[in-house]
Amino acid sequence: MAARLVRRCCWRHFGAFVSTPSAVPASLLVPAGKAATARALPQAPFTLFHTSSPSSWADGFSVKEQVEESRNPEHKVIGELIETATSPQELFQLSEFHALNSNQASVIITQLSRLAVEKNLETESILRDERFQRLIGITDSQISQVWNNTLVNLLKSLCSLGMDSNRREMQSVEQEVLWRLRRLTFRQLASLAEFLAVKQGKESRLLNEVIKKLELRWTELEGTRTVVTLMGKVGHVSPALMDRLEDKALELAEQFNPDDIRKITLALAYQNRRCVPLLRALSYHLIQKHSELSLSVLMDLIFAYGKLNFHQPQVFQKIATDLHPHVSTMKPIEVTRCIRSFSLLKWLSLPLFEAIVQYALDNTKQLSVTHLCSIILSFARLNFQPSGSEDFFNMVHEELQSQLDSLEPHLLTDLVWSLCVLQQAKAPYLQRVLAPDFHARIRGE
């Protein structure tokens, strides 16, 4: 027992020694006789991988991997050349002039994918290139020696380049990732889940396995960015994982910025998850901590609250007050989207709606018939009568009466109903919807 205790103490001291590479003398990181060329540990290239997700999700190389890499000066030089390459040809030349291992070949493929995205390159020519095929061959022949983070990035890169999922090399990479899932960090799992959810969808076997691991290891979840992105891009795949994410979001509610709150409420809205405790917490911190909100945040927030039918008058008042100065510069689609959300919530802000009336009068030529119909329907739901109703409704009648035949039957019915509520229905509107042939059309006969 004493011997075991001594061993454990030794390992703990050794772990503390390795965990601070900056304190390790450079001479210890290179073979004997090469101390003069030793340099500080470089940042491992491509620890941050480009995807549609936050790139900082991909974990960097471990301390062990960095130490191992720094021991070989040639590997350091190759790594720097890969990192600074600005074209596929430069990367392919590296594969011609250097004997690469599977890890280096994988990093080159990752860099090729990054350049293809950044420079909008045609990926088919990259995939057909013989030198690319050699890189794939090197990687495939030594796939078990590729580091975890590099392997995750390799899978993303091959998908981004459009490699056929039925190719043996592609399946080999996926299988290797599948075998290593237990050894991946939570951040790597989260990054992989987000990527696969976007690229492959719910039917992906690998995605389902990754999500199972996330569900089992959810206690490792930390950081607002991870929570927000998982809720938005992965939560819809697994209701069980989404439950955990909601609990974590409630715990971190005070730390979210307005854009985080926007993304979370949108994720809840699109998934029809009316998590009242979380919505209340987000609403409270939104009012207490954030004085100014951007137009995009305001628009998405009122949309999410409307879709979830979640009433929070203080938030509505803040959104309406902050939106008011923006009305004159908004696009027609933004105006109609905003007013529709308020009408669904049955919440009326007189200053905001009067500003929208003035917007309609000032921008008549920019408003389509559909936009006008949407405004009328929203006014009717709230029984809102503009202060300058005569000018407004004269404009509406002038624009609509010549376009009634072009309206879809159900929209025309809603429009006439709304005009009746607002006491603005004239004979031409009523004649259209009361005609026998209109009844036949609306019934689908």
C-alpha positions in Angstrom: 0.0 0.0 0.0 2.9 2.4 0.8 4.4 1.6 -2.5 1.2 2.5 -4.3 1.0 5.8 -2.4 4.6 6.7 -3.4 3.8 5.9 -7.1 0.7 8.1 -7.0 2.7 11.0 -5.5 5.4 10.6 -8.1 2.8 10.7 -10.9 1.2 13.8 -9.4 4.5 15.6 -9.2 5.3 14.6 -12.7 2.0 15.8 -14.0 2.5 19.2 -12.4 6.0 19.3 -14.0 4.6 18.6 -17.5 1.6 20.8 -17.3 3.7 24.0 -17.3 5.8 23.7 -20.5 7.0 27.3 -20.2 9.0 26.3 -17.1 10.8 23.4 -18.8 14.3 24.2 -20.0 14.5 24.2 -23.7 17.4 21.9 -23.6 15.2 19.1 -22.2 12.8 19.3 -25.2 15.3 18.4 -27.9 17.7 15.5 -28.4 21.2 15.8 -26.9 23.5 17.9 -29.0 20.7 20.1 -30.4 20.2 22.4 -27.4 21.4 25.4 -29.3 18.6 25.2 -31.7 15.9 24.8 -29.1 13.1 27.4 -29.1 10.0 28.0 -27.1 7.2 25.7 -27.8 5.3 26.9 -30.9 1.6 27.1 -31.1 0.4 24.0 -32.8 -0.9 24.9 -36.2 -4.6 24.7 -37.0 -5.8 24.1 -33.5 -8.6 26.3 -34.5 -10.6 24.8 -37.3 -12.8 26.6 -39.7 -16.5 25.5 -39.7 -19.8 27.2 -39.5 -19.5 26.8 -35.8 -17.3 28.9 -33.5 -13.8 28.0 -34.5 -12.4 28.1 -31.0 -14.3 24.9 -30.1 -11.7 22.6 -31.5 -9.2 21.9 -28.7 -5.6 22.5 -29.3 -2.9 19.8 -29.1 -2.2 18.4 -25.7 1.0 19.2 -23.8 2.3 15.8 -24.6 1.7 16.3 -28.3 3.4 19.7 -28.3 6.4 18.4 -26.5 6.6 15.5 -28.9 6.4 17.8 -31.9 9.0 20.2 -30.5 11.6 17.4 -30.2 11.9 17.2 -34.0 13.1 20.4 -35.6 12.1 19.2 -39.1 8.5 18.6 -37.9 8.5 22.2 -36.6 9.7 23.6 -39.9 7.1 21.6 -41.8 4.4 22.8 -39.4 5.3 26.4 -40.0 5.4 25.9 -43.7 1.9 24.4 -43.7 0.6 27.2 -41.5 1.9 29.9 -43.7 0.9 28.3 -47.1 -1.4 30.5 -49.1 -2.3 28.2 -52.0 -3.0 24.5 -52.6 0.0 24.3 -54.8 2.3 25.3 -51.9 0.8 22.6 -49.7 1.0 20.0 -52.5 4.7 20.8 -53.0 5.3 20.1 -49.3 4.0 16.6 -49.9 6.5 16.2 -52.8 9.6 17.4 -51.1 9.1 16.0 -47.6 8.5 12.6 -46.2 5.3 13.2 -44.3 3.7 11.2 -41.5 0.0 10.7 -41.1 -0.4 13.6 -38.7 1.3 16.1 -41.1 -0.7 14.8 -44.1 -3.9 15.3 -42.1 -2.9 18.8 -41.2 -2.2 19.6 -44.8 -5.7 18.3 -45.8 -7.2 20.5 -43.1 -5.3 23.5 -44.5 -6.5 22.7 -48.0 -10.0 22.7 -46.8 -9.5 26.1 -45.0 -8.0 27.7 -48.1 -10.9 26.3 -50.3 -13.4 28.0 -48.0 -11.5 31.3 -47.6 -10.7 31.7 -51.3 -13.8 30.0 -52.7 -11.8 27.5 -54.6 -13.2 24.7 -56.7 -12.9 21.6 -54.5 -13.4 18.9 -57.2 -10.0 19.7 -58.7 -8.4 19.3 -55.3 -10.0 16.0 -54.7 -8.9 14.7 -58.1 -5.3 15.8 -57.7 -2.9 12.8 -57.5 -0.9 14.6 -54.7 -4.2 14.8 -52.7 -4.7 11.1 -53.2 -1.2 10.4 -51.9 -2.0 12.5 -48.8 -5.2 10.5 -48.2 -3.2 7.3 -48.7 -0.6 8.4 -46.1 -3.3 9.3 -43.6 -5.3 6.1 -44.2 -2.2 3.8 -43.8 -1.4 5.3 -40.4 -4.8 6.5 -39.2 -4.3 5.2 -35.7 -1.3 7.5 -35.2 -3.2 10.7 -36.0 -3.7 12.9 -32.9 -7.2 13.3 -31.6 -7.7 16.9 -32.5 -6.1 16.5 -35.9 -8.4 13.5 -36.5 -11.5 15.5 -35.7 -10.4 18.3 -38.0 -9.5 15.8 -40.7 -13.1 14.5 -40.7 -14.5 18.0 -40.9 -12.1 18.9 -43.7 -13.0 15.8 -45.9 -16.7 16.6 -45.5 -16.1 20.2 -46.4 -14.2 19.3 -49.5 -17.1 17.1 -50.6 -15.4 13.7 -50.4 -17.8 10.9 -51.1 -19.0 9.4 -47.8 -18.9 5.9 -49.4 -15.1 6.0 -50.1 -13.1 3.6 -48.1 -10.8 6.3 -46.8 -13.7 8.4 -45.6 -15.3 5.5 -43.8 -11.9 4.7 -42.3 -11.7 8.2 -40.8 -15.3 8.0 -39.5 -14.7 4.6 -37.9 -11.5 5.8 -36.2 -13.4 8.8 -34.8 -16.1 6.4 -33.6 -13.6 4.2 -31.8 -12.0 7.2 -30.1 -15.1 9.0 -28.9 -14.4 8.1 -25.3 -11.0 9.7 -25.5 -12.2 13.0 -27.0 -12.6 16.0 -24.8 -16.1 17.5 -24.3 -15.2 20.5 -26.4 -14.1 18.2 -29.3 -17.4 16.2 -29.0 -19.4 19.4 -29.0 -17.6 20.8 -32.0 -18.0 17.5 -33.9 -21.7 17.3 -33.0 -22.4 20.8 -34.3 -20.5 20.1 -37.5 -22.3 16.8 -38.2 -25.7 18.2 -37.4 -25.2 20.8 -40.1 -23.5 18.6 -42.7 -25.1 15.2 -42.2 -28.3 15.7 -40.3 -30.2 13.4 -37.9 -29.5 10.2 -39.9 -25.8 10.3 -39.2 -24.7 7.2 -37.2 -21.7 9.1 -35.9 -23.7 12.1 -34.9 -26.0 9.9 -32.8 -23.1 8.3 -31.1 -21.5 11.7 -30.4 -24.8 12.9 -28.9 -25.0 9.9 -26.6 -21.5 10.7 -25.3 -22.6 14.4 -24.8 -25.7 13.3 -22.9 -23.6 11.0 -20.6 -20.9 13.7 -20.0 -23.1 16.8 -19.8 -21.7 17.6 -16.4 -18.5 18.6 -18.2 -20.4 21.3 -20.1 -19.0 24.8 -19.3 -18.9 28.1 -21.0 -21.7 30.1 -22.5 -20.5 29.8 -26.0 -20.7 26.0 -26.0 -24.2 26.1 -24.4 -25.5 28.6 -26.9 -24.2 26.8 -30.0 -25.3 23.4 -28.9 -28.8 24.6 -28.2 -29.0 26.3 -31.6 -27.5 23.6 -33.8 -27.7 20.2 -32.0 -30.5 20.5 -29.5 -33.2 19.7 -32.1 -31.6 16.3 -32.7 -31.8 15.1 -29.1 -34.6 16.3 -26.7 -32.8 14.7 -23.8 -29.6 16.7 -24.5 -31.8 19.9 -24.9 -33.2 19.3 -21.5 -29.7 19.3 -20.1 -28.7 22.4 -22.1 -31.8 24.3 -20.8 -30.7 23.4 -17.2 -27.2 24.6 -17.9 -28.4 27.8 -19.6 -30.6 28.6 -16.6 -27.5 28.2 -14.4 -25.5 30.5 -16.6 -28.3 33.0 -17.4 -26.6 35.9 -15.8 -23.5 35.5 -18.0 -25.2 35.7 -21.3 -24.8 38.8 -23.5 -27.7 40.1 -25.7 -26.6 38.1 -28.7 -26.5 34.9 -26.6 -30.0 35.6 -25.3 -31.2 36.1 -28.9 -29.7 32.8 -30.1 -31.2 30.9 -27.1 -34.7 32.3 -27.5 -34.6 31.6 -31.2 -33.5 28.0 -30.6 -36.4 27.6 -28.1 -38.8 29.1 -30.6 -37.8 27.0 -33.6 -38.0 23.9 -31.5 -41.3 25.0 -29.8 -39.8 24.5 -26.4 -41.5 26.9 -24.0 -39.1 26.6 -21.1 -40.7 29.2 -18.7 -38.0 29.3 -16.0 -35.3 29.9 -18.6 -37.3 32.5 -20.5 -38.1 34.4 -17.3 -34.4 34.4 -16.2 -33.3 35.6 -19.6 -35.9 38.3 -19.6 -34.9 39.5 -16.2 -31.2 39.8 -17.0 -32.0 41.4 -20.4 -33.9 44.2 -18.6 -31.5 44.6 -15.7 -28.2 44.5 -17.5 -28.5 45.5 -21.1 -29.4 49.1 -21.9 -29.0 49.1 -25.7 -30.0 46.4 -28.1 -29.3 46.2 -31.8 -32.0 46.0 -34.4 -31.3 42.4 -35.2 -31.5 41.4 -31.6 -34.8 43.3 -31.1 -36.4 41.7 -34.1 -35.4 38.2 -33.2 -36.4 38.6 -29.6 -39.9 39.8 -30.4 -40.3 37.0 -33.0 -39.2 34.4 -30.5 -41.5 35.7 -27.8 -44.4 35.8 -30.3 -43.8 32.3 -31.5 -43.7 30.9 -28.0 -46.6 33.1 -26.9 -44.5 34.1 -23.9 -45.8 37.3 -22.2 -43.3 39.6 -20.5 -44.6 43.2 -20.6 -41.4 44.8 -19.4 -39.5 43.2 -22.2 -42.1 44.1 -24.7 -42.0 47.7 -23.5 -38.2 47.8 -23.8 -38.3 46.3 -27.3 -41.0 48.7 -28.5 -39.1 51.7 -27.1 -35.8 50.6 -28.6 -37.4 49.8 -32.0 -39.2 53.1 -32.3 -36.1 55.1 -33.5 -35.3 52.4 -36.1 -38.6 52.4 -37.8 -37.9 55.0 -40.4 -34.8 53.1 -41.6 -36.3 49.5 -41.5 -37.0 47.4 -44.6 -40.7 46.5 -45.4 -40.1 42.9 -44.4 -38.7 44.0 -41.1 -41.7 46.2 -40.4 -44.2 43.5 -41.2 -42.3 40.9 -39.2 -42.1 43.1 -36.2 -45.8 44.2 -36.2 -47.0 40.6 -36.8 -45.1 39.4 -33.7 -46.6 42.2 -31.5 -50.1 41.3 -32.8 -49.6 37.6 -32.0 -48.7 38.7 -28.4 -51.8 41.0 -28.3 -49.6 43.8 -27.1 -50.0 47.3 -28.4 -47.5 50.1 -28.3 -49.2 53.3 -29.6 -46.0 55.2 -30.4 -44.5 52.3 -32.3 -47.7 51.6 -34.3 -48.2 55.2 -35.1 -44.6 55.3 -36.4 -45.4 52.3 -38.6 -48.4 54.0 -40.0 -46.2 57.0 -40.9 -43.7 54.6 -42.4 -46.4 53.1 -44.6 -47.5 56.5 -45.8 -43.9 57.6 -46.6 -42.9 54.3 -48.3 -46.0 53.4 -50.2 -44.0 52.5 -53.4 -41.7 50.1 -51.5 -44.6 48.2 -49.8 -46.0 45.3 -51.8 -49.6 44.2 -51.6 -48.5 41.3 -49.2 -46.8 43.8 -46.9 -50.0 46.0 -46.8 -52.2 43.0 -46.1 -49.9 41.9 -43.2 -50.1 45.4 -41.7 -53.9 45.5 -41.9 -54.2 42.0 -40.4 -51.9 43.0 -37.5 -53.9 46.2 -36.9 -57.1 44.2 -36.8 -55.8 41.7 -34.3 -55.1 44.6 -31.9 -58.1 46.7 -33.0 -55.8 49.6 -33.6 -57.2 52.7 -35.2 -54.4 55.1 -36.4 -54.8 58.7 -35.4 -54.5 59.7 -39.1 -56.7 56.9 -40.2 -58.3 58.7 -43.1 -55.0 59.3 -45.0 -53.8 55.8 -44.1 -56.9 53.9 -45.3 -57.2 56.0 -48.4 -53.7 54.9 -49.3 -54.6 51.3 -48.5 -57.8 51.3 -50.6 -56.0 52.9 -53.5 -53.2 50.3 -53.5 -55.4 47.2 -52.8 -58.6 47.6 -54.8 -56.9 47.0 -58.2 -55.0 44.0 -56.8 -57.8 41.9 -55.2 -57.8 39.4 -58.1 -54.2 38.5 -57.5 -54.7 37.6 -53.8 -54.8 34.0 -52.7 -58.4 33.2 -51.5 -57.5 32.7 -47.9 -55.5 35.9 -47.7 -58.3 37.8 -49.3 -60.7 36.4 -46.7 -58.4 37.4 -43.9 -58.0 40.9 -45.4 -61.8 41.5 -45.7 -62.3 40.2 -42.2 -59.6 42.6 -40.9 -61.2 45.6 -42.8 -64.5 44.7 -41.2 -63.0 44.8 -37.8 -61.4 48.1 -38.5 -64.7 49.4 -40.0 -63.1 50.0 -43.4 -64.7 47.2 -45.5 -66.2 48.7 -48.7 -68.6 47.2 -51.2 -65.9 45.9 -53.7 -64.2 43.8 -50.9 -67.5 42.3 -49.7 -68.7 41.6 -53.2 -65.5 39.6 -53.9 -65.8 37.3 -50.9 -69.6 36.8 -51.1 -69.6 35.8 -54.7 -70.6 32.1 -55.3 -67.6 31.4 -57.4 -65.3 32.6 -54.6 -67.0 30.1 -52.2 -66.2 27.3 -54.7 -62.5 28.5 -54.9 -62.0 28.6 -51.2 -63.5 25.1 -50.8 -61.1 23.9 -53.5 -63.9 22.9 -55.9 
